Amino acid sequence: VKTDELLKSLADVLSVLGMTMAEEGTRECLKFKLLGHRTDLGAWGHEFIRSLSGEISQEYAARTTADPPQSIDDLIELVDVIIPFQMQQNSETEAVDLLFEVDRLDKLTSTTGLVDSNNYERVCLYLLRFAEFLFDFNDLESVMGVAFKLYFSQEQYPDALRVAMRINDLSLVKKVMDAAQKKDPLQVKQLALMLGTQKMFGHEEEDEGVNNLISNATLSRHFQDLALNLNMDEAKSPEDVYKTYLSDSGFMGQQAESARQNLASTFVNAFVNCGFQKDSLMMTGDTESTWIYKNKNEGMISAAASLGMVLLWNVNSGMDEIDKFLYVTGENGNRIKAGALLGMGIVNCGVRDDSEAAYAVIVMEFEKTTDKMVRMCGVLGLGLAYAGNPFEGAMNFLLQIVEDDADEADIELQSMAGLALGLMYIGTGEEKVAEAIISLLFSVSMSETKASMSMTRFLCLGLALVYLGKQDEADKFIVTSSSLPNSQLAQFTSTLMEVCAYAGSGNVIQVQKLMHICAQHLGEDGKPIVETDGDAKAEDDDDEAKDENKDDAADAAAAAEPEEPAPIDKEKAARAAIHQSIAVLGVALITMGESVGRQMAERTFQHLLQYGDLAVRRAVPLAMALSHISDPDYALIDVLSKLSHDGDKDTAMCAIMALGIMCAGTTNSKVADMLRNLAQFYKDDNSPLFVVRLAQGLLFSGKGLVTLAPFHSDRTLLSGPALGGILTVMLACLDFKSTLLGKYHFLMYTLACAIRPRMMMTLVEGEGEPDDENPENLEFVKVKVRVGQAVETVGQAGKPKRITGFQTQETPVLLNVGDRVELATDEYEPLTSVLEGLVVLRKKKKQSTSS
């Protein structure tokens, strides 16, 4: 016995020596430790534990991948000793890494006393950041599941709900809501507000007030309060945005182009006054708006629909206000009716209306008419009204349109129905919808005319949105779409599906695939250009072969001179290579979730601008904007400013639109000056000038009180409907002539899915009883807060400061992307750890003091 004890002690010493003296890869530190004592490992120090953990990870991988797999019980025995030591020494990050490597993360929740009230916050924060770099969907769900259980066990219900929303699990949402209801009914209201912000309308509560908060029924009222408190409730006119008195810009074309000028003003008015319930063009107090008749043809559709933007989120009043346009008759009656139906959808966007009024009206009007534009706008309106809110009645109605196999079926109407289904079932992986769309795509592929139409691409987008963020679950339909008879449509659809499936995942493998697609040089038929290079081939041969074949090569070269290749029509090649544009957008879309990948993607965009073909160059400005939505980056703004004067008009227009999307809702003064100068520069060219006006409208969206950013809750949650609306506009920008500059400019209104207030407003429980006007019984209260730049605190021990460069302000306050808020008062305590949007406060109980 004494000899065995001595041998174990010797093995312990050799294990420590093996930490520094052993050859790499021999894992002698672990080998001797397994022969020695397996208890009290912490006595040998942190560095030893760190080295031993690394070798355990390597040994575990070697044993589990061996054939046959070997036992790992002795390794897990060591892990059970190491983890408690690391948790006690504030090395939570190393403990989580080791548990993940040996596939034992569940020990964090199953081992009593391992995670407690002192360290759960650091453990969970690391798990959530850790999850951003996981490519395997099962690993992601495993890590998120552990984080959820830890938050739930510590009764941190707001944080647990964020995790449940991130993995889109309604059963976990219900579990959190039920537990919070038993503990603190006031906190349930905070959770309901969080569900509303994420547009996760699938959960319902018995309490009417809580249901109102989940359905965003109070959002319009709170937005009005925000505008009132900031003295910004007065309507703005397009001229207030253009500021033509600063320069002689404007539409300087002939009088015939004044309709285009009015159409631009319609969009500017819609975006600038969105959600304010009043404007200077449409709601002038007349029985019938005269502004609509200052637009021509399809411009009337956008003019009537703009009323929906102005009345955004106010379902009851908005529906009544728009309803009168459904009864307009005459030559332009159908166009105005089409705009009214789209406006009704926009009003309901982001709000759950249990009466389903929009569905009833749109379906009734759809069946009463055969007019194509009325039907298309009605279908799109239905998609916007139920974006992120699956409704079976609407799905069945839209599926009838998609599945219509009659010869006279209109592919443009079917494409719009497919897009509406994609917005409605975004990120759900609903196979019934996906199968209907892929079946239609096979039918469309048989016709070259239908397959090459711009609107067909929106049908493909609808399919891709159904699998947004679903990663491996989309593989079946990616493979199916790549086998479509039309090769160009097959490439476009499969690339778009792959891009959307991995949106926000940061998957490096997928980014490399997309970069390979971007690097190809394609001809007019969409196939790679084959370059024959005799010199390059000769370099691969050795010197002897070179000498032997020297004379033969000379004779062959003299006998047959290679013909000059025919010049390539770059415009045709760009249309055939539209999937390359999607690949460029995909790089931004996949990397937008984490900062390191985003920075690397931005460097890549510079190379694509320099070496890419026309289809690639046109998409680069949009990709830059996609990685910084409503988040101005001055280095990228300078690049976009140069591209806005590009020789290729489409590239310039994409750059101008990118400026608008990147700075949407920020009222950035530098970009405002740029756009005014661009309006002067393009004063004689109506198409770019129209896009400049659209960008100006986006820049001043909501008078600076709203944002398009799809990420919220401290950048932990991605809103699917918001991203769907942005991608729809981006896809339209890849073919300006057929969409935004043609008769489908109303696609700009899909951005309504992404618009949300960029506010932080504080609410407290009312002193009286709930009533019909305020069933949720929450009242606005002003409190002092600190607003500053967020600081990353992952892996830091203690309680480090979470913001820097802060200013103390009084609520309500406006937040930029990357801002974080802390309360600056001891009178109240927040019921959530992330202070964004609408935050419920509770008054702290005063502690009694004894003399």
C-alpha positions in Angstrom: 0.0 0.0 0.0 2.8 2.3 0.9 4.5 1.7 -2.4 1.3 2.4 -4.3 0.9 5.7 -2.5 4.5 6.6 -3.3 4.0 5.7 -7.0 0.9 8.0 -7.1 2.8 10.8 -5.6 5.6 10.4 -8.1 3.0 10.4 -10.9 1.6 13.6 -9.6 5.1 15.2 -9.7 5.7 13.8 -13.2 2.4 15.2 -14.3 3.4 18.7 -13.3 6.7 18.4 -15.0 5.0 17.1 -18.1 3.1 20.4 -18.3 6.2 22.1 -19.5 8.8 19.4 -20.4 6.8 16.9 -22.4 6.8 16.8 -26.2 3.9 18.4 -27.9 1.0 16.0 -28.5 2.1 13.3 -26.0 -0.4 14.5 -23.4 2.0 13.3 -20.6 0.5 15.7 -18.1 -2.8 13.9 -18.3 -1.2 10.5 -18.7 0.6 10.7 -15.3 -2.3 12.5 -13.6 -4.5 9.5 -14.4 -1.9 7.3 -12.7 -1.6 9.6 -9.7 -4.1 11.1 -7.2 -7.3 12.4 -8.8 -8.4 14.6 -6.0 -7.4 18.1 -4.8 -6.1 19.1 -8.2 -6.3 22.8 -7.4 -3.4 22.5 -5.0 -1.1 22.4 -8.0 -2.1 25.8 -9.2 -4.2 27.5 -12.0 -1.6 26.9 -14.7 -1.6 23.2 -14.1 -5.4 23.0 -14.2 -5.4 25.0 -17.4 -2.9 22.7 -19.1 -4.7 19.6 -17.8 -8.0 20.8 -19.1 -6.6 21.3 -22.6 -5.2 17.8 -22.7 -8.5 16.3 -21.4 -10.2 18.0 -24.3 -7.7 16.4 -26.8 -7.9 13.0 -25.2 -11.7 13.1 -25.2 -11.8 13.9 -28.9 -9.3 11.1 -29.6 -11.2 8.5 -27.6 -14.7 9.3 -28.9 -13.6 9.3 -32.6 -11.6 6.1 -32.3 -13.0 2.9 -33.8 -14.4 1.5 -31.7 -14.9 4.4 -29.2 -13.0 4.0 -25.9 -14.2 4.6 -22.4 -14.1 8.2 -21.1 -15.1 7.5 -17.4 -11.6 8.4 -16.0 -11.6 11.7 -17.9 -15.1 12.7 -16.7 -13.9 11.8 -13.1 -11.1 14.5 -13.5 -13.6 16.9 -15.0 -15.9 16.5 -12.0 -13.0 17.6 -9.8 -11.7 20.5 -12.0 -15.1 22.2 -12.6 -16.0 23.1 -9.0 -12.4 24.4 -8.5 -12.7 26.7 -11.5 -16.1 28.0 -10.5 -14.9 28.8 -7.1 -11.9 30.7 -8.5 -14.0 32.9 -10.8 -12.8 31.0 -13.9 -16.3 30.3 -15.2 -15.3 30.8 -18.8 -12.7 28.0 -18.6 -15.1 25.7 -16.8 -17.7 26.2 -19.6 -15.1 25.6 -22.3 -14.1 22.3 -20.7 -17.6 21.1 -20.2 -18.4 22.0 -23.8 -15.4 20.1 -25.1 -16.3 16.9 -23.2 -20.0 17.3 -24.1 -21.1 17.7 -20.4 -22.7 21.2 -20.4 -25.7 19.8 -18.6 -23.6 19.5 -15.5 -24.0 23.2 -15.0 -27.7 22.6 -14.3 -27.6 19.1 -12.8 -24.8 19.6 -10.2 -26.1 21.2 -7.1 -24.2 24.3 -5.9 -22.1 24.7 -9.1 -24.0 27.8 -10.3 -25.5 30.1 -7.8 -26.8 33.6 -7.4 -23.2 34.9 -7.3 -21.9 33.5 -10.6 -25.0 32.7 -12.8 -24.8 36.0 -14.5 -21.2 35.6 -15.7 -21.8 32.0 -16.7 -24.9 32.8 -18.8 -23.4 35.9 -20.4 -20.5 33.8 -21.6 -22.8 31.0 -22.8 -24.7 33.5 -24.9 -21.6 35.1 -26.4 -20.1 31.7 -26.9 -23.2 30.7 -28.9 -22.5 33.3 -31.5 -19.5 31.3 -32.7 -21.3 27.9 -32.9 -22.0 26.7 -36.4 -23.8 23.5 -35.5 -27.5 24.1 -34.9 -27.7 21.3 -32.3 -24.8 22.7 -30.3 -26.4 26.1 -30.5 -29.7 24.8 -29.1 -27.8 22.9 -26.4 -25.9 25.9 -25.2 -29.1 28.1 -25.3 -31.0 25.4 -23.4 -28.5 25.4 -20.6 -28.5 29.2 -20.4 -32.4 29.1 -20.2 -32.4 26.6 -17.4 -29.9 28.6 -15.4 -31.8 31.9 -15.8 -35.1 30.1 -15.0 -33.7 28.4 -11.9 -32.5 31.8 -10.6 -36.0 33.3 -11.4 -34.5 35.8 -13.9 -37.5 35.6 -16.1 -36.8 38.5 -18.5 -33.4 37.0 -19.4 -34.9 33.5 -19.7 -37.5 34.9 -22.1 -34.8 36.4 -24.3 -33.2 33.0 -24.6 -36.5 31.4 -25.4 -37.2 34.0 -28.1 -33.7 33.6 -29.6 -34.3 29.9 -30.2 -37.9 30.7 -31.2 -39.5 28.2 -28.7 -43.1 29.0 -27.8 -43.3 26.2 -25.2 -40.4 27.9 -23.2 -42.1 31.3 -23.6 -45.3 29.8 -22.0 -43.2 28.3 -19.2 -41.6 31.6 -18.4 -44.9 33.5 -18.5 -46.7 31.0 -16.3 -43.8 31.1 -13.7 -43.7 34.9 -13.7 -47.5 35.1 -13.3 -47.2 33.2 -10.0 -44.3 35.2 -8.7 -44.9 38.8 -9.9 -47.9 39.9 -12.1 -46.2 43.2 -12.8 -43.2 41.5 -14.3 -45.5 39.7 -16.7 -46.3 43.0 -18.3 -42.6 43.6 -18.9 -42.3 40.2 -20.5 -45.3 41.0 -22.6 -43.7 44.2 -23.9 -40.6 42.2 -24.8 -42.7 39.7 -26.8 -44.3 42.6 -28.6 -40.9 44.1 -29.5 -39.8 40.8 -31.0 -43.2 40.5 -32.8 -43.7 37.0 -31.3 -47.4 37.0 -31.3 -48.0 33.3 -30.9 -48.5 33.5 -27.1 -51.8 34.6 -25.6 -52.7 35.4 -21.9 -56.1 35.5 -20.2 -55.5 39.1 -19.0 -56.7 41.6 -21.6 -54.1 44.2 -20.6 -51.2 41.7 -21.0 -52.6 40.6 -24.4 -52.7 44.3 -25.5 -49.0 44.6 -24.6 -48.0 41.4 -26.5 -50.0 42.5 -29.6 -48.4 46.0 -29.5 -51.8 47.6 -29.3 -50.4 50.3 -27.0 -47.3 51.0 -29.2 -49.0 53.9 -31.2 -50.0 55.6 -27.9 -46.6 55.4 -26.4 -45.0 56.6 -29.6 -47.3 59.7 -29.5 -46.1 60.3 -25.9 -42.5 60.1 -27.1 -43.1 62.7 -29.8 -45.0 64.9 -27.5 -42.2 64.8 -24.8 -39.6 65.6 -27.3 -41.6 68.4 -29.0 -41.6 66.6 -32.3 -45.3 66.0 -32.8 -45.7 68.6 -35.6 -46.0 67.2 -39.2 -43.0 67.7 -41.5 -43.3 68.4 -45.2 -41.0 67.0 -47.9 -39.6 70.5 -48.4 -38.4 70.4 -44.8 -36.3 67.4 -45.8 -35.2 68.6 -49.2 -34.2 72.1 -48.0 -33.9 73.2 -51.6 -33.3 76.8 -50.4 -29.8 75.6 -49.5 -29.1 74.7 -53.1 -30.9 75.0 -56.4 -31.6 71.2 -56.5 -34.8 69.5 -57.3 -36.5 68.0 -60.3 -35.3 70.3 -63.1 -36.8 68.1 -65.8 -39.8 68.9 -68.0 -43.3 69.4 -66.7 -44.1 65.9 -67.8 -41.9 64.6 -65.0 -43.7 66.4 -62.2 -45.6 63.2 -61.5 -42.3 61.5 -60.6 -41.5 64.5 -58.4 -44.8 64.1 -56.6 -44.2 60.3 -56.2 -40.9 61.0 -54.6 -42.5 63.5 -52.2 -45.2 60.8 -51.4 -42.5 58.4 -50.2 -40.6 61.1 -48.3 -43.8 62.2 -46.6 -44.7 58.6 -45.7 -41.4 57.8 -44.1 -40.8 61.1 -42.4 -44.2 61.1 -40.7 -44.6 57.4 -40.2 -46.5 56.6 -37.0 -47.3 60.3 -36.2 -51.0 60.1 -37.2 -50.8 63.3 -39.2 -48.9 64.8 -42.1 -49.0 67.7 -44.5 -50.0 66.0 -47.8 -52.6 63.2 -47.2 -54.5 64.2 -44.0 -55.3 67.7 -44.8 -58.9 67.6 -43.5 -60.5 67.4 -46.9 -63.2 64.7 -47.5 -61.0 63.3 -50.2 -57.3 63.8 -50.4 -56.3 65.9 -53.5 -52.7 64.8 -53.2 -53.5 61.4 -54.6 -54.6 63.0 -57.9 -51.3 64.8 -58.3 -49.8 61.3 -58.9 -50.2 59.4 -62.1 -50.9 55.7 -62.9 -49.3 53.4 -60.3 -48.1 56.5 -58.4 -51.7 56.7 -57.0 -51.2 53.3 -55.4 -48.2 54.5 -53.4 -50.0 57.7 -52.6 -53.0 56.0 -51.1 -50.8 53.4 -49.3 -48.7 56.2 -47.8 -51.7 56.9 -45.5 -51.0 53.5 -43.9 -47.4 54.6 -43.0 -48.6 57.8 -41.5 -51.2 55.9 -39.4 -48.8 53.1 -38.6 -49.6 50.9 -35.5 -53.0 52.7 -35.0 -55.2 49.9 -36.2 -58.7 51.1 -35.2 -58.4 54.8 -36.4 -56.2 53.8 -39.3 -58.6 51.3 -40.8 -61.5 53.8 -40.6 -59.4 56.6 -42.2 -58.3 54.4 -45.1 -61.7 52.7 -45.6 -63.2 55.6 -47.5 -60.7 55.1 -50.4 -62.2 51.6 -51.1 -65.3 53.3 -52.5 -63.6 55.6 -55.0 -64.9 55.1 -58.5 -63.9 56.4 -61.9 -60.9 55.9 -64.1 -58.4 55.7 -61.3 -60.7 53.9 -58.8 -58.9 50.6 -59.0 -55.5 52.1 -58.4 -56.6 54.0 -55.4 -58.4 50.9 -54.1 -55.2 48.9 -54.5 -53.3 51.5 -52.5 -56.0 51.5 -49.8 -55.7 47.7 -49.4 -51.9 47.9 -49.2 -52.3 50.8 -46.6 -54.6 48.6 -44.5 -51.9 46.0 -44.4 -49.3 48.5 -43.5 -51.4 49.9 -40.6 -51.6 46.4 -39.1 -47.9 45.7 -39.6 -46.2 44.9 -36.3 -49.6 44.8 -34.5 -51.7 41.7 -33.7 -55.4 42.5 -34.2 -57.6 39.7 -32.8 -60.6 40.9 -34.9 -58.7 40.0 -38.1 -60.3 43.1 -39.8 -57.5 43.4 -42.4 -57.9 39.8 -43.5 -61.7 40.2 -43.9 -61.6 43.4 -45.9 -58.7 42.3 -48.2 -60.2 38.9 -49.0 -63.6 40.5 -49.7 -62.1 43.1 -52.1 -59.9 40.5 -53.7 -62.8 38.3 -54.6 -64.9 41.3 -55.9 -62.4 42.3 -58.6 -60.2 40.9 -61.3 -57.9 43.9 -61.5 -54.3 42.7 -61.3 -52.9 45.6 -59.2 -55.8 45.5 -56.7 -55.1 41.9 -56.2 -51.4 42.2 -56.0 -51.5 45.0 -53.4 -54.2 43.2 -51.4 -52.0 40.1 -51.2 -48.9 42.1 -50.2 -51.0 44.0 -47.7 -52.0 40.7 -46.2 -48.4 39.6 -45.9 -47.4 42.9 -44.2 -50.4 42.7 -41.8 -49.4 39.2 -40.6 -45.6 39.5 -40.9 -44.2 37.2 -38.2 -47.8 36.3 -37.1 -48.8 33.1 -38.8 -52.6 33.0 -39.4 -54.1 29.8 -40.9 -57.0 31.6 -42.7 -54.6 33.9 -44.5 -52.2 31.0 -45.3 -55.0 29.0 -46.9 -56.1 32.0 -49.0 -52.6 32.7 -50.2 -51.9 29.0 -50.9 -54.9 29.0 -53.3 -53.2 31.7 -55.3 -49.8 30.0 -55.3 -51.2 26.6 -56.2 -53.3 27.8 -59.0 -52.1 25.8 -62.0 -54.4 27.3 -64.6 -52.8 28.6 -67.8 -54.1 32.1 -67.2 -52.7 32.3 -63.7 -50.6 35.5 -63.3 -47.1 34.7 -62.2 -46.6 38.2 -60.8 -49.6 37.8 -58.6 -48.4 34.4 -57.5 -44.9 35.8 -56.8 -46.5 38.4 -54.5 -48.5 35.7 -52.8 -45.3 33.7 -52.3 -43.5 36.8 -50.8 -46.5 37.4 -48.5 -46.4 33.8 -47.3 -42.6 34.2 -46.7 -43.2 37.2 -44.5 -46.0 35.6 -42.6 -44.2 32.3 -41.9 -40.7 33.8 -41.7 -38.2 31.6 -39.8 -40.8 28.9 -39.0 -39.7 26.2 -41.5 -43.4 25.6 -42.5 -43.1 22.8 -45.0 -46.6 23.2 -46.4 -45.7 26.7 -47.6 -42.3 25.7 -48.8 -43.6 22.8 -50.8 -46.3 24.9 -52.5 -43.7 27.6 -53.5 -41.1 25.1 -54.8 -43.8 23.3 -56.8 -44.7 26.6 -58.5 -41.0 27.3 -59.1 -40.6 24.0 -61.0 -43.6 25.1 -63.1 -42.2 28.6 -63.7 -38.8 27.1 -64.7 -40.4 25.5 -67.7 -41.0 28.9 -69.2 -38.0 31.0 -70.1 -40.1 34.2 -70.1 -41.6 33.6 -66.6 -38.2 32.5 -65.1 -36.5 35.6 -66.3 -39.1 38.1 -64.9 -38.0 40.3 -62.0 -41.1 39.5 -59.9 -40.2 35.8 -60.0 -37.3 36.5 -57.7 -39.7 37.6 -55.0 -41.3 34.2 -55.1 -37.8 32.7 -54.5 -37.4 35.2 -51.6 -40.6 34.0 -50.1 -39.3 30.5 -50.0 -36.0 31.6 -48.5 -37.7 33.6 -45.8 -39.6 30.6 -44.5 -36.2 29.0 -43.6 -34.6 32.2 -42.3 -32.0 31.2 -39.7 -33.0 27.5 -39.8 -29.5 26.4 -41.0 -29.4 22.6 -41.7 -33.2 22.3 -41.7 -33.2 24.1 -45.1 -30.8 21.6 -46.7 -33.6 19.6 -48.3 -35.1 22.5 -50.1 -31.7 24.0 -51.0 -30.9 20.7 -52.9 -34.3 20.6 -54.5 -34.1 24.3 -55.7 -30.7 23.7 -57.2 -32.3 21.1 -59.5 -34.8 23.5 -61.1 -34.8 23.1 -64.9 -33.8 26.7 -65.5 -30.1 26.9 -64.5 -30.1 30.6 -63.7 -33.2 30.4 -61.6 -31.8 27.3 -59.9 -28.6 29.1 -59.0 -30.4 32.2 -57.8 -32.9 30.3 -55.6 -30.4 27.9 -54.0 -28.0 30.7 -53.2 -30.7 32.9 -51.8 -32.0 30.0 -49.6 -28.5 29.2 -48.3 -27.9 32.8 -47.5 -31.2 33.2 -45.6 -30.8 29.9 -43.8 -27.5 31.0 -42.2 -28.4 34.6 -41.6 -26.7 36.1 -38.5 -24.9 32.8 -37.8 -21.4 33.9 -38.6 -20.7 30.6 -40.3 -17.3 30.9 -41.9 -17.7 27.9 -44.2 -20.8 29.4 -45.8 -19.0 32.8 -46.2 -16.1 31.0 -48.0 -18.6 29.3 -50.4 -20.2 32.7 -51.2 -16.8 34.3 -51.7 -16.0 31.5 -54.3 -19.3 32.4 -56.1 -18.4 36.1 -56.1 -14.9 35.4 -57.5 -16.2 33.7 -60.7 -16.2 35.7 -64.0 -19.4 34.8 -65.9 -20.4 35.3 -69.5 -23.8 36.4 -71.0 -25.2 32.8 -70.5 -24.3 32.8 -66.8 -21.6 30.2 -67.2 -17.9 30.7 -66.1 -15.6 32.1 -68.8 -13.0 29.6 -69.7 -9.5 31.1 -70.0 -6.9 29.1 -71.8 -3.4 29.9 -70.7 -0.7 28.0 -72.4 2.1 29.6 -70.3 0.4 28.7 -67.0 0.1 25.1 -68.2 3.8 25.0 -69.3 4.9 26.2 -65.8 3.5 23.0 -64.3 5.7 20.8 -66.5 9.3 20.1 -65.6 12.2 21.4 -67.5 12.8 18.2 -69.5 9.3 18.1 -70.8 9.6 21.7 -71.7 12.6 21.2 -73.9 11.1 18.1 -75.6 7.8 19.8 -76.5 9.4 23.2 -77.3 9.4 22.7 -81.1 5.9 21.1 -81.2 4.4 24.0 -79.2 6.0 26.5 -81.6 4.6 24.6 -84.7 1.1 24.4 -83.1 1.1 28.1 -82.3 2.1 29.0 -85.8 -0.4 26.6 -87.4 -3.5 27.9 -85.5 -3.7 31.4 -84.2 -6.4 31.6 -81.5 -9.4 33.7 -82.5 -10.2 36.9 -80.7 -13.0 36.2 -78.2 -16.2 38.2 -78.8 -16.7 41.1 -76.5 -19.0 40.4 -73.6 -22.1 42.5 -73.1 -21.6 43.4 -69.4 -25.2 44.3 -68.9 -26.4 40.9 -70.1 -23.7 39.2 -68.1 -24.8 41.1 -65.0 -28.5 40.0 -65.4 -27.3 36.4 -65.9 -25.1 36.6 -62.8 -27.8 37.9 -60.4 -27.0 35.0 -58.0 -23.5 36.6 -57.5 -25.3 39.8 -56.2 -27.1 37.6 -53.7 -23.8 36.0 -52.7 -22.4 39.4 -51.9 -25.5 40.3 -49.8 -25.1 36.9 -48.2 -21.7 37.7 -46.9 -23.1 40.7 -45.0 -26.2 38.8 -43.9 -24.3 35.9 -42.4 -21.7 38.0 -40.6 -24.0 40.7 -39.4 -24.5 38.9 -36.0 -21.0 39.2 -34.7 -18.5 42.1 -34.9 -15.3 40.2 -35.9 -16.9 38.5 -38.9 -18.5 41.8 -39.9 -15.2 43.7 -39.9 -13.6 41.0 -42.0 -16.5 41.1 -44.4 -16.1 44.9 -44.8 -12.4 44.4 -45.8 -13.6 41.8 -48.3 -16.0 44.2 -49.9 -13.1 46.5 -50.8 -11.6 43.7 -52.8 -14.9 42.8 -54.5 -15.2 46.4 -55.6 -11.8 46.3 -57.2 -11.9 42.9 -58.9 -15.6 41.9 -59.1 -17.8 41.9 -62.2 -20.7 44.3 -62.6 -23.2 42.1 -60.7 -20.9 41.9 -57.8 -20.0 45.7 -57.7 -23.7 46.7 -57.8 -24.4 44.6 -54.7 -21.4 45.7 -52.6 -23.0 49.1 -51.5 -26.2 47.3 -50.4 -24.1 44.7 -48.6 -22.3 47.5 -46.7 -25.6 49.0 -45.7 -26.9 45.5 -44.6 -24.0 45.1 -42.2 -24.7 48.6 -40.6 -28.5 49.1 -40.8 -29.4 52.4 -39.1 -25.8 52.5 -37.8 -23.7 55.0 -39.7 -20.0 53.9 -40.2 -18.0 56.9 -41.5 -15.4 54.8 -43.2 -18.1 53.0 -45.2 -20.0 56.3 -45.8 -17.0 57.7 -47.5 -16.8 54.7 -49.8 -20.6 54.9 -50.6 -20.1 58.7 -51.3 -17.6 57.8 -54.0 -19.7 55.0 -55.4 -22.7 57.4 -55.6 -20.9 59.1 -58.5 -20.0 55.8 -60.2 -20.0 55.6 -64.0 -22.5 52.7 -63.9 -25.8 54.2 -63.0 -27.2 51.2 -61.2 -24.1 51.0 -59.0 -24.5 54.7 -58.2 -28.2 54.2 -57.3 -27.5 51.2 -55.1 -24.9 53.4 -53.3 -27.4 56.2 -52.8 -30.0 53.8 -51.4 -27.4 52.2 -49.2 -26.7 55.6 -47.7 -30.4 55.9 -46.8 -30.6 52.4 -45.3 -27.3 52.7 -43.4 -28.4 56.0 -41.8 -32.2 55.4 -41.6 -33.8 57.3 -38.8 -30.6 58.9 -37.6 -31.0 62.3 -39.3 -27.2 62.2 -39.7 -26.1 65.8 -40.8 -23.1 64.7 -42.8 -25.2 62.3 -44.9 -28.0 64.8 -45.2 -25.5 67.2 -46.8 -24.2 64.5 -49.1 -27.7 63.7 -50.3 -28.5 67.4 -50.9 -25.4 67.6 -53.0 -26.3 64.5 -54.9 -29.8 66.0 -55.6 -28.0 68.9 -57.2 -25.6 66.6 -59.1 -28.4 64.5 -60.5 -30.8 67.3 -61.1 -31.1 66.5 -64.8 -31.3 62.7 -64.4 -34.7 61.7 -63.0 -33.9 58.1 -62.0 -31.0 58.7 -59.7 -32.7 61.8 -58.4 -35.8 59.8 -57.4 -33.5 57.4 -55.5 -31.8 60.3 -53.8 -35.3 61.5 -52.6 -36.0 58.0 -51.3 -32.7 58.0 -49.4 -33.6 61.4 -47.9 -36.9 60.0 -46.7 -35.2 57.1 -45.1 -32.6 59.3 -43.4 -35.3 61.3 -41.7 -37.6 58.4 -41.0 -40.0 59.2 -38.1 -38.2 62.6 -37.7 -35.3 60.6 -36.2 -37.4 58.7 -33.6 -37.4 55.3 -35.4 -34.8 52.8 -36.5 -34.7 49.9 -39.1 -32.1 47.9 -37.1 -33.2 44.3 -36.9 -31.2 43.6 -33.8 -32.4 44.7 -30.4 -32.2 43.7 -26.7 -28.5 44.6 -26.5 -28.0 43.0 -30.0 -29.0 39.5 -28.6 -32.2 39.2 -30.6 -32.8 39.4 -34.4 -36.3 40.3 -35.6 -37.2 38.0 -38.5 -40.0 40.3 -40.0 -37.6 43.3 -39.9 -34.9 41.4 -41.8 -37.5 40.1 -44.2 -38.7 43.6 -45.1 -35.2 44.9 -45.6 -34.2 42.0 -47.8 -37.3 42.6 -50.0 -36.2 46.2 -50.7 -32.6 45.1 -51.2 -33.7 42.6 -53.8 -35.8 45.3 -55.5 -32.7 47.5 -55.6 -30.8 44.9 -57.7 -33.2 45.7 -60.5 -34.3 49.3 -60.1 -35.6 49.6 -63.6 -38.3 46.8 -63.2 -39.2 47.5 -59.6 -38.7 50.8 -57.8 -38.3 52.9 -61.0 -41.1 50.9 -62.7 -44.6 50.2 -61.5 -43.7 48.3 -58.3 -42.3 51.2 -56.3 -44.8 50.3 -53.5 -42.4 47.5 -52.5 -40.6 50.2 -50.5 -43.4 50.0 -48.0 -42.2 46.5 -46.9 -39.7 48.4 -44.8 -42.7 49.0 -42.4 -41.9 45.5 -41.1 -38.5 46.8 -39.8 -39.6 50.2 -38.4 -39.7 50.5 -34.6 -39.2 53.4 -32.2 -35.6 53.8 -31.1 -36.7 54.9 -27.6 -36.2 54.0 -24.0 -39.4 54.9 -22.1 -40.1 54.2 -18.5 -43.5 53.0 -17.2 -44.9 52.3 -13.7 -48.1 50.7 -12.6 -51.0 53.1 -12.3 -52.5 53.8 -8.9 -56.1 53.3 -10.0 -57.8 50.2 -11.4 -57.5 49.1 -15.1 -60.2 50.5 -17.3 -61.3 50.1 -21.0 -59.0 52.9 -22.2 -56.0 51.6 -20.3 -56.5 47.9 -19.5 -52.8 47.3 -18.9 -52.8 50.0 -16.2 -49.3 51.4 -17.0 -48.4 55.1 -16.9 -45.4 57.0 -18.2 -43.0 58.4 -15.6 -39.9 60.5 -16.0 -36.7 59.2 -14.3 -33.0 60.0 -14.6 -30.9 57.5 -16.7 -27.3 57.2 -17.9 -26.9 56.7 -21.6 -23.5 55.6 -22.9 -21.6 53.2 -25.2 -22.0 49.5 -24.3 -18.9 47.8 -22.9 -18.2 44.1 -23.3 -18.0 42.5 -19.9 -17.8 38.8 -20.8 -15.3 36.9 -18.7 -14.6 39.8 -16.3 -14.8 39.0 -12.6 -16.7 41.1 -10.2 -19.2 43.8 -11.4 -17.4 45.8 -14.1 -18.9 49.0 -15.5 -21.2 48.2 -18.5 -21.2 51.6 -20.2 -18.7 54.3 -20.9 -18.8 57.9 -22.0 -22.3 58.2 -20.6 -24.5 61.3 -20.2 -27.3 61.6 -17.6 -30.6 62.4 -19.2 -34.3 62.2 -18.3 -36.6 59.7 -19.9 -37.8 59.3 -22.6 -34.4 59.0 -24.4 -33.4 58.0 -28.0 -30.9 55.2 -28.4 -28.4 54.7 -31.2 -27.2 51.2 -32.2 -24.6 50.2 -29.6 -26.0 52.4 -26.8 -26.8 51.0 -23.4 -28.9 52.5 -20.5 -28.6 52.4 -16.8 -31.0 53.9 -14.2 -29.5 56.9 -12.3 -31.9 56.8 -9.5 -32.4 54.7 -6.3 -36.1 55.4 -6.2 -37.1 52.8 -8.8 -35.8 49.3 -9.9 -36.3 48.0 -13.4 -38.0 44.7 -14.0 -35.6 43.8 -16.8 -31.8 43.8 -17.1 -31.8 45.3 -20.6 -33.2 48.8 -20.7 -34.6 49.3 -24.2 -38.0 50.2 -25.6 -40.7 50.2 -23.0 -39.3 49.4 -19.5 -41.6 48.8 -16.5 -40.2 50.1 -13.2 -41.2 49.3 -9.6 -40.9 51.8 -6.8 -38.4 50.6 -4.2 -39.7 50.1 -0.7 -38.3 52.6 1.7 -36.2 51.0 4.4 -37.2 52.0 7.9 -34.4 53.7 9.9 -34.2 53.5 13.7 -32.9 56.5 15.7 
